[in-house]
Amino acid sequence: QVQLVESGEGLVQAGGSLRLSCAASASITSFKSMGWYRPAPGKQRELVAVIISGSGTTSADSVKGRFTISRDNAKNTVYLQMNSLKPEDTAVYYCNAIGLSFVSYWGQGTQVTVSS
């Protein structure tokens, strides 16, 4: 069973930055994708940013130019660098990985709070 452990939660003022980390218990090169999600009105969770194996990265329009997803294969870790944070970015952020058999794994979530 793959485990994903998020870290980096925090409280920041609007305009500030945070970096979230997601450490996997398995080699992240074995996953079809790894990404970050957060709850959204009318949805269970919305995509924030994702790395798709062999295809690069994509992110939500609401975070383009502010958030960057990256990976460190040697550390089996995916990061979400969040800059120019806004109060509407306040949420629990969840790490997700899709395995080779399309099994979906989720982390426990990490809280990001942005004050105005």
N, C-alpha and C positions, 0 to 999 in steps of 0.2 A: 504494500500500500504506500503510495507516494504521499509524503507530507510536505506542505508548503507553510513556511513560517514567515509572517510579515513582521517588519519592525520599522521604526522611524516616526511613529505617531507623535503629534505635537499640537501646540496652540501657538499660532503666529498672528501677527497683525496683517491686515490687507497690504499687499505689495511685497510681502516677505516670501521666503523660500523654505521648502522642506524636501528631503529626499527619502523616499520609501524604498525598502529593500524586501525582497522575497527570496528566501533561501529554500531550495528544494532538496529533498532527501535522495533524489536520483539525479543522474546526469541530465541537465536541461537540453543537451543536444539530442536527446531521445524524444523530445516533445514536438508535436506539430506546431504548437503555438504556445506562447505565454503572454499573459496580459493582465491589465488592471481594470477593475470594474467598480462602480459605485451605485448606490440606489438612486432611482430617479422617479419623479411623479408618473404614475401610470405604468411603470415598468418594475419588474423585480430588480434588475440591475442593468445599468447601461455601460457600454464599453467606453473606457477612458482612453486606453492606448494598448496596442498589441504588437508583438513581434511574431511574424509568421515565418516558419522555417522555409528558407529558400525564396522568400518573397519580400522581405523587408518589414517595415513598420507602418502602422496607420494609427490615427488618433481621431478623437471626436472633434468636430468643428469648434466646440466650446473651449477646447484646451490647446488648439493648434497655436504654435508660436510661443506657448508658455510652458507646456509639459513635454518632457522628452523621456522615452523609454529606451533602456539599454540593457545589455547583458554582459556578464562575466562568466564565460563557460568554465574557467578554471575554478571558480568559487561556486558554481551552480546557483548563481544568484541573478535575479532580474531587478532592475532599479527603475524608479519613476522619479525623475527630477522635476519638481514643481516650482516654477518661478512666477512672479507677479500674481500671487494668490489672491483670490477674491472671496468675499464672504459666501458666495454661492458655491464655492468649492468645498465647503464644509460637508463632510460625509464620512462614513466608514468606507475605507477602500479595501477591496478584496483582490487578492492575487488568484489567478486561474491558470491552469495548464491543461492542455489537451494532449493525451497520450497517443501512441501509435495506433491503438485500437479505438480511438475517438472517445476514450474514457475521460471524463472531465473531473479535475481535481480543484478543490478550493481551499484557500487559507482561512484562518479564523477572522480575519479583518483587522484593520488598524485605523484608529480614529484620527482624522484631520479636522481641526477647528480653526477657522479664520475669522478673526474679529475685525469689525469695521472701525 
